[in-house]
Amino acid sequence: MPKASEIKKNSAVEYEGRAYFVKDIERSVPQGRAGGSLYRMRMYDVVTGNKIDETFKDSDMLNLADLVRRPATFSYSDGDEFVFMDSEDFTQYSLNRESIADELLFISEDTQGLMVILVSDAPVALDLPPTVDLEIVETDPSIKGGSATARTKPATLSTGLVIQVPEHISTGDRIKVNVEERRFLGRA
């Protein structure tokens, strides 16, 4: 049983008899208190999808729920539902746009290394690879000799994500993007 301070984003916990998926964690250190940090967790019920926000002391003990990661590929979208297919046994997993809105900014038709996270055999989230290759669909024209400077310009990628890229990068280029930091890494 880990302490609240050891729980990471994208893990599943059992709380009040239900399984919850932790989507976000904010750590705060209140002034005037002896010691402990507080961890505010935004959690989604695995079964119903209801959102709750709970605050735990760093020493509170939580049970981890059974979490299974399955390799998958993006298959298709149907309205607000996005369907991913298991790479090994071809099972289809359907996830709602709202629950994976941040991850959709990094998913294209050919994204490799996706993992669907299952809790109690129900898909609850996506685990993205550390880097993805995306195409630039709109940016200012490239500047000759721009690679010698450290200046950047905004670029809109094929998924709608906007990041800063060096001046020598142009529309149509495929680039590597760091998923965690939403940062340009280089040409793909």
C-alpha positions in Angstrom: 0.0 0.0 0.0 1.7 3.2 -1.2 1.4 6.6 0.6 -0.4 9.4 -1.2 3.0 11.0 -1.9 4.0 7.9 -3.9 1.0 7.9 -6.2 1.8 9.0 -9.8 -0.4 10.5 -12.6 -2.1 7.7 -14.7 -2.3 5.2 -11.9 -5.4 3.6 -10.5 -6.4 3.6 -6.8 -9.2 2.1 -4.8 -11.0 4.7 -2.7 -14.2 4.3 -0.8 -14.8 0.9 -2.3 -14.5 2.1 -6.0 -11.7 2.1 -8.5 -10.6 5.5 -9.6 -8.1 6.6 -12.3 -5.8 9.5 -11.2 -5.7 12.1 -14.0 -4.0 15.0 -12.3 -2.1 15.6 -9.0 -1.3 19.0 -7.4 1.1 19.1 -4.5 0.8 22.0 -2.0 2.7 22.8 1.2 0.5 24.8 3.5 2.3 27.4 5.5 2.3 27.2 9.3 1.7 23.4 9.3 4.3 21.2 10.9 5.6 19.0 8.1 3.3 17.4 5.6 2.4 18.2 2.1 -1.1 17.9 0.7 -1.9 16.1 -2.5 -5.0 17.1 -4.4 -6.0 14.4 -6.9 -8.4 14.7 -9.7 -9.8 11.2 -10.2 -12.3 9.6 -12.5 -14.5 6.6 -11.5 -13.5 3.7 -13.8 -17.1 2.5 -14.2 -19.2 5.6 -14.4 -16.6 8.2 -15.5 -17.7 10.6 -12.8 -15.0 13.1 -11.7 -14.0 13.7 -8.1 -11.4 15.9 -6.5 -9.9 14.6 -3.2 -7.1 15.9 -1.0 -4.8 13.5 0.9 -2.0 14.1 3.4 1.3 12.7 2.2 1.2 10.0 4.8 -2.3 8.7 3.9 -2.2 5.1 2.6 -4.0 4.2 -0.6 -4.6 0.9 -2.3 -3.6 0.5 -5.9 -6.2 -1.0 -8.2 -5.3 -3.6 -10.8 -4.0 -1.8 -13.9 -3.3 -3.5 -17.2 -1.5 -1.8 -20.1 -2.2 -3.2 -23.6 -0.4 -2.1 -26.8 -2.8 -0.6 -29.2 -3.2 1.4 -32.4 -5.7 4.2 -33.3 -8.4 2.7 -35.4 -11.1 5.3 -36.0 -13.3 8.0 -34.4 -17.1 7.9 -34.3 -18.4 11.3 -33.1 -17.0 11.7 -29.6 -15.9 8.1 -29.3 -12.4 7.1 -30.3 -11.7 3.4 -31.0 -8.3 1.8 -30.5 -7.5 -1.8 -31.5 -5.3 -4.1 -29.3 -2.1 -4.9 -31.3 -2.0 -8.5 -30.0 -5.5 -9.9 -29.8 -7.4 -7.2 -31.9 -9.9 -6.3 -29.2 -11.4 -2.9 -29.7 -11.4 -0.3 -26.9 -13.6 2.7 -27.1 -12.7 5.9 -25.2 -14.7 9.2 -24.9 -13.1 12.4 -26.3 -13.4 14.1 -22.9 -11.4 11.5 -21.1 -8.5 11.6 -23.6 -8.6 15.3 -24.8 -5.0 16.0 -23.9 -3.7 12.8 -25.5 -5.5 13.4 -28.8 -3.2 16.3 -29.5 -0.4 13.7 -30.0 -2.2 11.0 -31.8 -2.2 10.7 -35.6 -3.1 7.8 -37.9 0.4 6.3 -37.7 1.3 6.9 -34.0 3.4 4.0 -32.7 3.8 2.9 -29.1 0.3 3.7 -27.7 -0.9 1.8 -24.7 -4.5 1.5 -23.6 -4.8 1.4 -19.8 -7.5 -1.0 -18.5 -8.9 -1.2 -15.0 -11.2 -4.1 -14.3 -11.2 -4.9 -18.1 -12.6 -1.4 -18.8 -10.5 1.1 -20.9 -9.9 4.2 -18.8 -7.0 6.1 -20.5 -4.1 6.2 -23.0 -0.4 6.0 -22.2 1.6 7.8 -24.9 5.1 7.1 -26.0 7.7 9.7 -24.8 8.0 11.1 -28.3 5.8 11.2 -31.4 6.3 12.2 -35.0 3.8 14.8 -36.3 3.5 16.9 -39.5 3.5 20.7 -39.5 0.4 21.9 -41.4 1.0 25.7 -40.8 3.9 27.9 -39.9 5.6 31.1 -41.1 7.9 30.6 -44.1 11.4 29.3 -43.2 14.2 31.8 -43.0 17.4 31.0 -44.8 20.2 30.7 -42.3 17.6 30.5 -39.5 19.4 27.5 -38.0 22.2 29.6 -36.8 19.9 31.5 -34.4 17.9 30.3 -31.4 14.8 32.2 -32.4 11.5 30.2 -32.7 8.2 30.6 -34.3 4.8 28.9 -33.6 3.8 25.9 -35.7 0.4 24.2 -36.0 0.7 20.4 -36.2 -1.6 17.9 -38.0 -3.4 17.2 -34.7 -4.1 20.9 -33.8 -1.3 21.2 -31.3 0.7 24.4 -31.5 4.4 24.4 -30.4 7.4 26.6 -30.9 9.9 25.4 -33.6 13.2 26.8 -34.9 13.0 29.3 -37.8 14.5 26.9 -40.4 11.5 24.5 -40.1 8.8 24.8 -42.7 5.2 23.7 -43.5 5.1 20.0 -44.5 8.1 19.0 -42.4 7.7 16.0 -40.0 9.1 16.7 -36.6 9.7 14.8 -33.3 7.7 16.2 -30.3 8.4 15.5 -26.6 5.0 14.5 -25.3 5.6 15.4 -21.6 7.0 18.9 -22.3 5.2 19.6 -25.6 8.5 20.7 -27.1 10.2 20.4 -30.5 13.0 17.8 -30.5 14.1 17.7 -34.1 13.2 16.6 -37.6 11.7 13.1 -37.9 
